[in-house]
Amino acid sequence: MWAIRMGIAVSLLFSTTLFAQEDTWTKVRYSGGMLQTSVDAKDWDNHLEVTAERITLRLKDGQGIVISTKDVTALSYGQEAGRRIGASGLLVPPVGLVKLVHKSRDHFIGLEFANHAQKGSLLLQGDKDNYEAILKALANGTGLPIAVSEEDRRFVPREAKTVIVPESGERISASTK
């Protein structure tokens, strides 16, 4: 009897571990936003955690921010993320210029938030192996669509709700798949 109970307990523990959603990443770059840091924008060793209640970013130098998912006002990806976060007056490298310098794709993710105490934005860069999971976790946690240009839409997970933003910056359509 003890062996059966132990077997059930082990299999339940193993199954929850296998099917647990990945919500923590260490291969994330902080490319701009409200945090003043000495961490290089090319440094991947920052920590991002997304849960249903909060988004936590800890930079390599120890700085960090915790944002309630209810306080997030907008999500964006690619060129749109660079345009939005750069438009807020932050020193952010222009996404188009980065594309001219090298051929690999930079997966920029923009996050805007506001609550009674603070208003701000973050520009993160996900790795080619994790940016889709980060986008999914942020979209699921906040319930918000991802603003994206028509050109960059193909890089956003298909099941994510999106808002296509043309060059002029006005929204033209929302889609879900």
TORPA-4810 file (N, C-alpha, C, O; in nm, 3 decimals):
<nodes>
NODE_1_0.082_-0.119_0.000_0.000_0.000_0.000_0.087_0.127_0.000_0.060_0.223_-0.072_M
NODE_2_0.192_0.123_0.083_0.282_0.238_0.090_0.347_0.263_-0.045_0.364_0.378_-0.086_W
NODE_3_0.385_0.157_-0.114_0.449_0.168_-0.245_0.355_0.231_-0.348_0.398_0.309_-0.432_A
NODE_4_0.227_0.196_-0.340_0.129_0.254_-0.434_0.114_0.403_-0.408_0.113_0.483_-0.501_I
NODE_5_0.102_0.441_-0.280_0.090_0.583_-0.245_0.214_0.662_-0.289_0.203_0.772_-0.343_R
NODE_6_0.328_0.604_-0.266_0.452_0.671_-0.304_0.460_0.685_-0.455_0.503_0.789_-0.505_M
NODE_7_0.420_0.581_-0.528_0.421_0.587_-0.674_0.328_0.695_-0.726_0.364_0.767_-0.820_G
NODE_8_0.209_0.707_-0.668_0.113_0.811_-0.708_0.170_0.949_-0.678_0.161_1.040_-0.761_I
NODE_9_0.228_0.965_-0.560_0.284_1.095_-0.521_0.397_1.136_-0.615_0.404_1.251_-0.659_A
NODE_10_0.485_1.042_-0.646_0.598_1.071_-0.735_0.548_1.105_-0.875_0.597_1.199_-0.938_V
NODE_11_0.450_1.029_-0.925_0.400_1.056_-1.061_0.327_1.190_-1.066_0.338_1.260_-1.167_S
NODE_12_0.253_1.229_-0.961_0.189_1.360_-0.959_0.293_1.472_-0.957_0.279_1.571_-1.028_L
NODE_13_0.394_1.456_-0.876_0.500_1.556_-0.869_0.572_1.567_-1.002_0.599_1.677_-1.049_L
NODE_14_0.602_1.454_-1.064_0.671_1.452_-1.192_0.586_1.515_-1.302_0.638_1.590_-1.385_F
NODE_15_0.456_1.486_-1.303_0.369_1.539_-1.408_0.352_1.691_-1.394_0.347_1.760_-1.496_S
NODE_16_0.343_1.744_-1.274_0.330_1.889_-1.260_0.460_1.959_-1.297_0.458_2.071_-1.349_T
NODE_17_0.572_1.894_-1.272_0.699_1.952_-1.313_0.711_1.953_-1.465_0.758_2.052_-1.522_T
NODE_18_0.670_1.847_-1.530_0.679_1.839_-1.675_0.589_1.941_-1.745_0.628_2.001_-1.845_L
NODE_19_0.469_1.959_-1.691_0.371_2.044_-1.758_0.364_2.185_-1.702_0.277_2.262_-1.744_F
NODE_20_0.452_2.221_-1.610_0.453_2.357_-1.555_0.495_2.455_-1.663_0.586_2.428_-1.741_A
NODE_21_0.426_2.567_-1.668_0.458_2.668_-1.770_0.587_2.740_-1.732_0.604_2.780_-1.617_Q
NODE_22_0.674_2.755_-1.827_0.798_2.827_-1.804_0.766_2.974_-1.791_0.710_3.034_-1.883_E
NODE_23_0.800_3.033_-1.679_0.770_3.173_-1.658_0.889_3.252_-1.604_0.872_3.364_-1.557_D
NODE_24_1.007_3.193_-1.611_1.129_3.259_-1.564_1.237_3.247_-1.671_1.261_3.139_-1.726_T
NODE_25_1.300_3.359_-1.700_1.405_3.360_-1.802_1.524_3.439_-1.752_1.508_3.540_-1.684_W
NODE_26_1.643_3.393_-1.787_1.765_3.466_-1.753_1.836_3.517_-1.878_1.930_3.595_-1.868_T
NODE_27_1.792_3.474_-1.994_1.853_3.523_-2.117_1.764_3.634_-2.173_1.692_3.617_-2.272_K
NODE_28_1.771_3.750_-2.106_1.691_3.867_-2.139_1.781_3.989_-2.130_1.860_4.003_-2.036_V
NODE_29_1.770_4.077_-2.227_1.845_4.203_-2.223_1.752_4.317_-2.183_1.636_4.321_-2.223_R
NODE_30_1.806_4.409_-2.104_1.735_4.531_-2.071_1.788_4.637_-2.168_1.903_4.680_-2.156_Y
NODE_31_1.704_4.678_-2.263_1.748_4.770_-2.368_1.710_4.915_-2.343_1.756_5.004_-2.415_S
NODE_32_1.629_4.940_-2.245_1.591_5.078_-2.213_1.465_5.081_-2.129_1.392_4.983_-2.118_G
NODE_33_1.443_5.196_-2.070_1.326_5.211_-1.986_1.355_5.299_-1.868_1.446_5.381_-1.872_G
NODE_34_1.278_5.282_-1.764_1.284_5.374_-1.651_1.397_5.346_-1.554_1.426_5.431_-1.469_M
NODE_35_1.462_5.231_-1.562_1.571_5.200_-1.470_1.703_5.260_-1.519_1.741_5.242_-1.635_L
NODE_36_1.771_5.331_-1.431_1.903_5.385_-1.461_2.004_5.281_-1.413_2.012_5.253_-1.293_Q
NODE_37_2.079_5.225_-1.505_2.166_5.113_-1.470_2.300_5.121_-1.542_2.314_5.187_-1.645_T
NODE_38_2.397_5.052_-1.485_2.528_5.040_-1.549_2.536_4.909_-1.627_2.639_4.881_-1.689_S
NODE_39_2.431_4.830_-1.625_2.429_4.704_-1.698_2.431_4.734_-1.848_2.352_4.815_-1.897_V
NODE_40_2.521_4.669_-1.918_2.534_4.688_-2.063_2.410_4.635_-2.134_2.359_4.529_-2.099_D
NODE_41_2.363_4.709_-2.234_2.244_4.667_-2.311_2.269_4.538_-2.389_2.175_4.477_-2.439_A
NODE_42_2.395_4.495_-2.399_2.428_4.370_-2.468_2.437_4.251_-2.373_2.465_4.139_-2.415_K
NODE_43_2.412_4.275_-2.244_2.425_4.172_-2.142_2.296_4.090_-2.129_2.189_4.147_-2.108_D
NODE_44_2.306_3.959_-2.143_2.190_3.870_-2.135_2.156_3.828_-1.993_2.047_3.776_-1.971_W
NODE_45_2.242_3.848_-1.898_2.226_3.788_-1.766_2.133_3.865_-1.672_2.169_3.892_-1.558_D
NODE_46_2.015_3.899_-1.720_1.913_3.962_-1.638_1.803_3.860_-1.615_1.792_3.763_-1.690_N
NODE_47_1.722_3.881_-1.513_1.621_3.783_-1.474_1.481_3.840_-1.492_1.450_3.947_-1.439_H
NODE_48_1.397_3.769_-1.567_1.258_3.810_-1.587_1.167_3.697_-1.541_1.186_3.581_-1.578_L
NODE_49_1.069_3.733_-1.458_0.970_3.635_-1.412_0.831_3.692_-1.436_0.804_3.807_-1.400_E
NODE_50_0.745_3.613_-1.496_0.608_3.656_-1.524_0.513_3.556_-1.460_0.519_3.436_-1.488_V
NODE_51_0.425_3.607_-1.373_0.320_3.524_-1.313_0.187_3.591_-1.346_0.185_3.696_-1.411_T
NODE_52_0.079_3.531_-1.304_-0.053_3.589_-1.329_-0.072_3.720_-1.253_-0.154_3.803_-1.293_A
NODE_53_0.002_3.740_-1.144_-0.013_3.859_-1.062_0.090_3.969_-1.087_0.060_4.087_-1.071_E
NODE_54_0.212_3.930_-1.126_0.318_4.032_-1.136_0.425_3.995_-1.237_0.442_3.879_-1.277_R
NODE_55_0.497_4.099_-1.277_0.612_4.086_-1.367_0.730_4.140_-1.288_0.728_4.253_-1.240_I
NODE_56_0.834_4.059_-1.276_0.952_4.098_-1.199_1.073_4.098_-1.291_1.102_3.998_-1.357_T
NODE_57_1.143_4.211_-1.295_1.268_4.222_-1.370_1.379_4.255_-1.272_1.371_4.355_-1.202_L
NODE_58_1.482_4.170_-1.267_1.599_4.195_-1.185_1.720_4.203_-1.276_1.750_4.109_-1.349_R
NODE_59_1.788_4.317_-1.271_1.906_4.336_-1.354_2.029_4.279_-1.285_2.029_4.256_-1.164_L
NODE_60_2.132_4.259_-1.362_2.256_4.199_-1.314_2.318_4.281_-1.201_2.385_4.225_-1.114_K
NODE_61_2.298_4.414_-1.202_2.357_4.500_-1.099_2.274_4.505_-0.970_2.307_4.580_-0.879_D
NODE_62_2.166_4.426_-0.962_2.085_4.420_-0.841_1.960_4.505_-0.845_1.870_4.487_-0.763_G
NODE_63_1.952_4.598_-0.938_1.831_4.679_-0.950_1.717_4.594_-1.002_1.738_4.489_-1.062_Q
NODE_64_1.598_4.641_-0.977_1.485_4.566_-1.028_1.356_4.644_-1.015_1.351_4.753_-0.958_G
NODE_65_1.252_4.584_-1.069_1.120_4.644_-1.062_1.018_4.531_-1.061_1.035_4.429_-1.128_I
NODE_66_0.913_4.551_-0.985_0.801_4.457_-0.981_0.678_4.535_-1.026_0.646_4.640_-0.970_V
NODE_67_0.610_4.483_-1.127_0.493_4.548_-1.185_0.374_4.453_-1.174_0.383_4.337_-1.214_I
NODE_68_0.265_4.502_-1.121_0.143_4.422_-1.118_0.093_4.406_-1.261_0.095_4.501_-1.339_S
NODE_69_0.048_4.286_-1.297_-0.003_4.265_-1.432_-0.126_4.353_-1.458_-0.155_4.386_-1.573_T
NODE_70_-0.197_4.391_-1.353_-0.314_4.480_-1.367_-0.274_4.622_-1.406_-0.356_4.697_-1.459_K
NODE_71_-0.149_4.659_-1.378_-0.101_4.794_-1.407_-0.044_4.809_-1.547_-0.014_4.921_-1.590_D
NODE_72_-0.027_4.699_-1.619_0.029_4.705_-1.754_-0.078_4.764_-1.847_-0.192_4.717_-1.850_V
NODE_73_-0.039_4.866_-1.923_-0.133_4.933_-2.011_-0.114_4.897_-2.158_-0.206_4.912_-2.238_T
NODE_74_0.006_4.848_-2.195_0.030_4.813_-2.336_0.150_4.720_-2.348_0.246_4.726_-2.271_A
NODE_75_0.139_4.632_-2.447_0.249_4.543_-2.486_0.278_4.568_-2.633_0.188_4.598_-2.710_L
NODE_76_0.404_4.556_-2.672_0.440_4.574_-2.812_0.560_4.486_-2.846_0.631_4.439_-2.758_S
NODE_77_0.580_4.466_-2.976_0.688_4.380_-3.022_0.757_4.442_-3.143_0.694_4.511_-3.223_Y
NODE_78_0.886_4.417_-3.155_0.964_4.454_-3.274_0.978_4.603_-3.293_1.006_4.677_-3.198_G
NODE_79_0.960_4.648_-3.417_0.973_4.790_-3.450_0.878_4.875_-3.368_0.913_4.985_-3.326_Q
NODE_80_0.758_4.825_-3.346_0.658_4.899_-3.270_0.704_4.919_-3.125_0.680_5.026_-3.068_E
NODE_81_0.768_4.820_-3.066_0.820_4.833_-2.929_0.925_4.944_-2.923_0.923_5.028_-2.833_A
NODE_82_1.017_4.944_-3.019_1.119_5.049_-3.023_1.060_5.186_-3.045_1.104_5.283_-2.984_G
NODE_83_0.960_5.196_-3.131_0.895_5.324_-3.159_0.822_5.377_-3.036_0.835_5.494_-3.001_R
NODE_84_0.745_5.291_-2.970_0.667_5.333_-2.854_0.754_5.372_-2.735_0.736_5.478_-2.676_R
NODE_85_0.848_5.287_-2.702_0.932_5.314_-2.585_1.025_5.430_-2.615_1.050_5.513_-2.528_I
NODE_86_1.078_5.437_-2.736_1.162_5.550_-2.776_1.086_5.681_-2.776_1.143_5.785_-2.745_G
NODE_87_0.957_5.678_-2.810_0.874_5.798_-2.814_0.847_5.852_-2.674_0.807_5.967_-2.660_A
NODE_88_0.867_5.770_-2.571_0.841_5.816_-2.435_0.958_5.897_-2.380_0.959_5.931_-2.261_S
NODE_89_1.056_5.927_-2.465_1.167_6.012_-2.424_1.284_5.936_-2.367_1.377_5.997_-2.315_G
NODE_90_1.283_5.806_-2.376_1.392_5.726_-2.322_1.500_5.707_-2.426_1.473_5.706_-2.546_L
NODE_91_1.621_5.694_-2.380_1.733_5.670_-2.470_1.732_5.523_-2.508_1.777_5.438_-2.431_L
NODE_92_1.681_5.494_-2.627_1.668_5.357_-2.675_1.726_5.351_-2.815_1.700_5.440_-2.896_V
NODE_93_1.806_5.247_-2.846_1.859_5.238_-2.982_1.746_5.218_-3.082_1.658_5.136_-3.059_P
NODE_94_1.746_5.292_-3.193_1.642_5.272_-3.294_1.649_5.131_-3.352_1.755_5.085_-3.395_P
NODE_95_1.536_5.062_-3.352_1.533_4.923_-3.396_1.577_4.912_-3.542_1.649_4.818_-3.576_V
NODE_96_1.536_5.002_-3.628_1.574_4.998_-3.769_1.724_5.010_-3.788_1.782_4.942_-3.873_G
NODE_97_1.788_5.096_-3.709_1.932_5.115_-3.718_2.005_4.988_-3.677_2.105_4.950_-3.738_L
NODE_98_1.955_4.921_-3.572_2.016_4.797_-3.527_2.011_4.693_-3.638_2.106_4.616_-3.654_V
NODE_99_1.902_4.688_-3.715_1.889_4.592_-3.824_1.993_4.614_-3.933_2.040_4.518_-3.994_K
NODE_100_2.031_4.741_-3.957_2.130_4.770_-4.059_2.270_4.726_-4.019_2.352_4.692_-4.104_L
NODE_101_2.297_4.726_-3.889_2.429_4.693_-3.840_2.459_4.544_-3.852_2.571_4.506_-3.888_V
NODE_102_2.362_4.459_-3.823_2.384_4.315_-3.836_2.257_4.247_-3.884_2.148_4.303_-3.876_H
NODE_103_2.274_4.126_-3.934_2.162_4.058_-4.000_2.075_3.975_-3.906_1.964_3.939_-3.943_K
NODE_104_2.122_3.944_-3.785_2.039_3.865_-3.695_1.922_3.949_-3.645_1.931_4.071_-3.639_S
NODE_105_1.813_3.884_-3.611_1.691_3.952_-3.571_1.694_3.980_-3.421_1.726_3.893_-3.340_R
NODE_106_1.661_4.103_-3.384_1.649_4.141_-3.244_1.501_4.137_-3.207_1.419_4.201_-3.271_D
NODE_107_1.469_4.063_-3.103_1.330_4.045_-3.062_1.299_4.140_-2.946_1.303_4.101_-2.829_H
NODE_108_1.267_4.266_-2.980_1.236_4.366_-2.879_1.093_4.351_-2.831_1.001_4.329_-2.909_F
NODE_109_1.076_4.364_-2.700_0.946_4.353_-2.636_0.925_4.479_-2.551_1.005_4.509_-2.462_I
NODE_110_0.817_4.551_-2.579_0.786_4.672_-2.504_0.676_4.647_-2.403_0.581_4.573_-2.428_G
NODE_111_0.691_4.711_-2.289_0.596_4.697_-2.179_0.571_4.835_-2.121_0.665_4.900_-2.074_L
NODE_112_0.447_4.881_-2.123_0.412_5.012_-2.065_0.318_4.987_-1.948_0.233_4.899_-1.954_E
NODE_113_0.334_5.066_-1.842_0.253_5.046_-1.723_0.228_5.178_-1.652_0.301_5.276_-1.670_F
NODE_114_0.124_5.179_-1.571_0.089_5.297_-1.491_0.008_5.252_-1.370_-0.079_5.167_-1.380_A
NODE_115_0.040_5.312_-1.256_-0.043_5.296_-1.136_-0.041_5.429_-1.062_0.015_5.527_-1.112_N
NODE_116_-0.100_5.436_-0.948_-0.109_5.564_-0.878_0.028_5.619_-0.838_0.042_5.741_-0.823_H
NODE_117_0.129_5.533_-0.820_0.261_5.577_-0.774_0.361_5.603_-0.887_0.451_5.685_-0.871_A
NODE_118_0.346_5.534_-0.997_0.445_5.550_-1.103_0.388_5.517_-1.240_0.289_5.444_-1.254_Q
NODE_119_0.454_5.572_-1.341_0.421_5.545_-1.480_0.554_5.520_-1.549_0.650_5.592_-1.525_K
NODE_120_0.559_5.420_-1.633_0.687_5.393_-1.698_0.676_5.292_-1.809_0.568_5.247_-1.847_G
NODE_121_0.792_5.257_-1.861_0.799_5.160_-1.969_0.933_5.089_-1.964_1.031_5.140_-1.909_S
NODE_122_0.936_4.971_-2.024_1.057_4.891_-2.033_1.070_4.839_-2.174_0.970_4.801_-2.237_L
NODE_123_1.190_4.837_-2.225_1.219_4.774_-2.353_1.314_4.659_-2.325_1.428_4.679_-2.282_L
NODE_124_1.266_4.539_-2.349_1.344_4.419_-2.325_1.377_4.354_-2.458_1.312_4.382_-2.560_L
NODE_125_1.476_4.270_-2.458_1.507_4.193_-2.577_1.512_4.046_-2.536_1.589_4.007_-2.449_Q
NODE_126_1.428_3.966_-2.601_1.429_3.823_-2.577_1.524_3.755_-2.674_1.552_3.806_-2.782_G
NODE_127_1.572_3.641_-2.633_1.657_3.558_-2.718_1.569_3.487_-2.821_1.449_3.472_-2.800_D
NODE_128_1.630_3.443_-2.930_1.554_3.374_-3.035_1.485_3.248_-2.982_1.385_3.204_-3.039_K
NODE_129_1.536_3.191_-2.873_1.478_3.070_-2.817_1.373_3.096_-2.710_1.302_3.003_-2.670_D
NODE_130_1.360_3.221_-2.662_1.265_3.244_-2.553_1.166_3.359_-2.575_1.072_3.373_-2.498_N
NODE_131_1.185_3.441_-2.678_1.101_3.560_-2.691_0.953_3.526_-2.709_0.867_3.598_-2.659_Y
NODE_132_0.923_3.415_-2.781_0.782_3.378_-2.799_0.718_3.340_-2.666_0.604_3.377_-2.640_E
NODE_133_0.790_3.266_-2.583_0.738_3.228_-2.452_0.718_3.350_-2.363_0.622_3.357_-2.287_A
NODE_134_0.809_3.447_-2.373_0.794_3.571_-2.296_0.670_3.647_-2.343_0.591_3.693_-2.260_I
NODE_135_0.653_3.660_-2.474_0.534_3.728_-2.527_0.405_3.659_-2.482_0.310_3.725_-2.441_L
NODE_136_0.402_3.526_-2.491_0.283_3.450_-2.448_0.254_3.474_-2.301_0.139_3.499_-2.264_K
NODE_137_0.357_3.467_-2.217_0.337_3.485_-2.073_0.287_3.626_-2.042_0.197_3.643_-1.960_A
NODE_138_0.344_3.727_-2.107_0.298_3.864_-2.085_0.155_3.885_-2.133_0.074_3.947_-2.064_L
NODE_139_0.124_3.833_-2.251_-0.012_3.848_-2.305_-0.113_3.773_-2.218_-0.222_3.825_-2.191_A
NODE_140_-0.079_3.653_-2.175_-0.170_3.577_-2.089_-0.186_3.641_-1.952_-0.297_3.647_-1.899_N
NODE_141_-0.077_3.690_-1.895_-0.082_3.751_-1.763_-0.158_3.882_-1.758_-0.226_3.912_-1.660_G
NODE_142_-0.145_3.961_-1.865_-0.209_4.092_-1.866_-0.344_4.093_-1.936_-0.428_4.178_-1.909_T
NODE_143_-0.365_3.997_-2.027_-0.488_3.995_-2.106_-0.490_4.100_-2.216_-0.595_4.126_-2.274_G
NODE_144_-0.376_4.160_-2.246_-0.367_4.266_-2.346_-0.321_4.212_-2.481_-0.248_4.113_-2.487_L
NODE_145_-0.363_4.278_-2.590_-0.310_4.242_-2.721_-0.168_4.297_-2.736_-0.128_4.387_-2.663_P
NODE_146_-0.095_4.243_-2.830_0.041_4.287_-2.858_0.038_4.378_-2.980_-0.005_4.335_-3.087_I
NODE_147_0.081_4.502_-2.966_0.088_4.595_-3.078_0.212_4.559_-3.160_0.322_4.545_-3.107_A
NODE_148_0.191_4.544_-3.291_0.299_4.497_-3.377_0.278_4.554_-3.517_0.165_4.576_-3.560_V
NODE_149_0.387_4.577_-3.589_0.376_4.621_-3.728_0.338_4.502_-3.815_0.357_4.387_-3.777_S
NODE_150_0.283_4.531_-3.932_0.244_4.425_-4.026_0.365_4.338_-4.061_0.355_4.216_-4.071_E
NODE_151_0.480_4.402_-4.078_0.603_4.332_-4.114_0.649_4.235_-4.004_0.702_4.128_-4.034_E
NODE_152_0.629_4.272_-3.878_0.675_4.190_-3.766_0.571_4.090_-3.716_0.603_4.007_-3.631_D
NODE_153_0.450_4.095_-3.767_0.342_4.007_-3.717_0.379_3.860_-3.724_0.340_3.782_-3.638_R
NODE_154_0.454_3.821_-3.825_0.489_3.679_-3.843_0.578_3.625_-3.731_0.592_3.503_-3.717_R
NODE_155_0.639_3.712_-3.651_0.726_3.668_-3.543_0.653_3.654_-3.410_0.708_3.601_-3.313_F
NODE_156_0.528_3.702_-3.404_0.449_3.695_-3.282_0.375_3.561_-3.282_0.327_3.518_-3.387_V
NODE_157_0.366_3.493_-3.167_0.295_3.364_-3.164_0.155_3.376_-3.224_0.083_3.471_-3.198_P
NODE_158_0.119_3.278_-3.305_-0.008_3.282_-3.378_-0.129_3.295_-3.288_-0.227_3.362_-3.324_R
NODE_159_-0.124_3.232_-3.171_-0.241_3.234_-3.083_-0.254_3.366_-3.005_-0.355_3.388_-2.939_E
NODE_160_-0.155_3.452_-3.013_-0.160_3.579_-2.941_-0.253_3.679_-3.009_-0.254_3.690_-3.132_A
NODE_161_-0.328_3.749_-2.930_-0.413_3.856_-2.982_-0.321_3.973_-3.016_-0.237_4.013_-2.935_K
NODE_162_-0.337_4.028_-3.136_-0.249_4.137_-3.179_-0.330_4.256_-3.228_-0.447_4.244_-3.262_T
NODE_163_-0.264_4.371_-3.231_-0.316_4.491_-3.293_-0.211_4.532_-3.394_-0.097_4.563_-3.357_V
NODE_164_-0.247_4.533_-3.522_-0.152_4.571_-3.627_-0.146_4.723_-3.632_-0.249_4.790_-3.644_I
NODE_165_-0.025_4.776_-3.623_-0.005_4.920_-3.623_0.074_4.957_-3.748_0.188_4.912_-3.765_V
NODE_166_0.016_5.040_-3.838_0.088_5.080_-3.958_0.197_5.183_-3.924_0.207_5.228_-3.810_P
NODE_167_0.276_5.217_-4.022_0.386_5.314_-4.003_0.340_5.444_-3.938_0.416_5.505_-3.863_E
NODE_168_0.217_5.487_-3.965_0.167_5.613_-3.911_0.142_5.607_-3.761_0.130_5.711_-3.697_S
NODE_169_0.134_5.485_-3.704_0.117_5.471_-3.560_-0.027_5.450_-3.517_-0.051_5.427_-3.398_G
NODE_170_-0.124_5.457_-3.608_-0.263_5.435_-3.569_-0.299_5.288_-3.584_-0.247_5.219_-3.672_E
NODE_171_-0.386_5.241_-3.498_-0.426_5.100_-3.500_-0.521_5.075_-3.616_-0.611_5.156_-3.642_R
NODE_172_-0.501_4.962_-3.686_-0.592_4.934_-3.797_-0.668_4.803_-3.780_-0.776_4.790_-3.837_I
NODE_173_-0.617_4.709_-3.706_-0.693_4.585_-3.690_-0.645_4.507_-3.570_-0.532_4.521_-3.524_S
NODE_174_-0.733_4.424_-3.520_-0.697_4.332_-3.412_-0.726_4.193_-3.462_-0.822_4.171_-3.536_A
NODE_175_-0.643_4.100_-3.423_-0.667_3.963_-3.469_-0.634_3.865_-3.358_-0.551_3.893_-3.271_S
NODE_176_-0.698_3.753_-3.364_-0.663_3.640_-3.278_-0.667_3.517_-3.365_-0.740_3.511_-3.464_T
NODE_177_-0.587_3.422_-3.328_-0.585_3.297_-3.402_-0.581_3.183_-3.309_-0.579_3.068_-3.353_K
</nodes>
